[in-house]
Amino acid sequence: MGQLTATAPKERLLSMNLYTPILVLGAIAAAFAVGSVGIALLIGPRRYNRAKLEAYECGIEPLNASNPAAAATGQRFPVKYYLTAMLFIVFDIEIVFLYPWAVAFDSLGAFGVVAVALFLFNVTVAYAYEWRRGGLVWD
């Protein structure tokens, strides 16, 4: 069995110090988020009315809960809302995968280039579908 040396705790401490900037940045981001919401609650205007207290449903008139026929059947959303959501997901996934690829580009070699070419082909197909269905036309 291997013996523990005096350098093992120093190495562990050094490896933990590598995460310190990430933890500090996370703490600053969390403090900013909580502080912003707290300040807005303290100094923000408090002018409530009926329209502000209603549920927001993507610009479509909300269902009238007192009408049993409308509440039972629900309301159909236009395809435009789903296309917009799909477009957001395509953009989001593209950035999530392309940013780490760009950071590690030098170490990936030909395999990385082929993999990203296939990925960009798939993303292009999704964009073409969105374009064809009218998801990029803003009324």
N, C-alpha and C positions, 0 to 999 in steps of 0.2 A: 504494500500500500504506500501511496505517496505521502510524504510528510509536508505539513504546512510550513511554509517559510515565513520569514518576517516581511517579505515583499507582498504577500497575498493581500493583507488589509490595505496596503498602499495602492495596489492595483485596483482593488474594488472601490476605494475612495476616489481614485482618478477617473474610473469609468462612470461613477455617479456624478462627478463634476461636469461631465460632458452634457448631462441633461439639465443642468442648472439654468442655462439661458432659455430653454424651452419652457421650463416650469415658471420662470419669472415672466415670460411673455404671456403664458396662459393666465397667470394671476393678474397681470395688468389688464388683459382683455376682459376677464370676468369682473374686475373692479369697475372698469369703464362701463360695461353693460349694466351692472346693478346700479351704479351711480347715476347713469343717464336716466334710467327708469325712475329711480327714487327722486331725482331732482324734478323730473317732469310731473310726478305726482304731487310734489310739494308746491311748485310755483306755477303749474299749468292752470289754464282757465277751467272753471267748472260750470259750463253752460250746457246742461243736458236738455234735450227735447225728445219728442216722440221718435223722430226720424233717426237720431243718433243712438237710441236705445234698441232699435230693431236690428235683427240679424242681417248681415250683409251677404247677399247671394249673387256676387259677380255681376252686378248691374241689372239683373233680371228682377222684376217686381216680385217680392216675396209672396208665398202662398198665404191665403187668408185662412187662418186656422179655424175660424168660426164657420166656414163653409165646409160641410162634411164631404160633399162631392169632390171638391178640390183637394182636400186633405187625403181622401182615400185613393185618388188616382195619381196624385203627385204631379210633377211638372217635368216635361222633357227639356233637357238642355240641348242647345244647338251643337252641332259637331264642331263648330269653331272653338269652343272651350276645350274640347278634348285634343284638338290639333295644337292649340297653344300649349297645353300641358305636355304633349309629346315633343314639341319643339324645345321646350325648356329642358326636358330630360335628355334630348340628344345633345344640346349645348353643354349641359352639365357633365354628362358622361365623357364627352370629347375632351373637356378641360381636365377632368380627373385623370384620364389616362395619358394625355399628351404632355402634361407638365412633368411628371416623373420621367417619362421617356426622354424629354429634352434634357433633363438634368443628368441622366445616365447615358446619354447618346454615345460618348466616346468608348465606353466599356462594353457596349452591346454588339458592335460589329455588324456583319451582314444579316444575322438573324433578327436583330432589332429593326433594321431597315425594312426587311420583308414583313415582319409582324406589324409594323406601323402602317405599311402600305396596304395590307389587308384590312386593318382597322379603319383607315381613312376611306377605303372603298365602301365598307359597310356604312360608315357615317354619311358618305355621299349618296348612297341609296336611300337612306332615311331622309336626307334633305330633299332629294328629288321627289320622294313620295309627298312630303309636306308641301313642296312647291306645286305639285300637280293637283293636290287636293285644295289648294287655296289657303293654306295655313300661313303663308308669308304675306298675304294681302291684308293690310290693316284698313278697315273701313272707318 
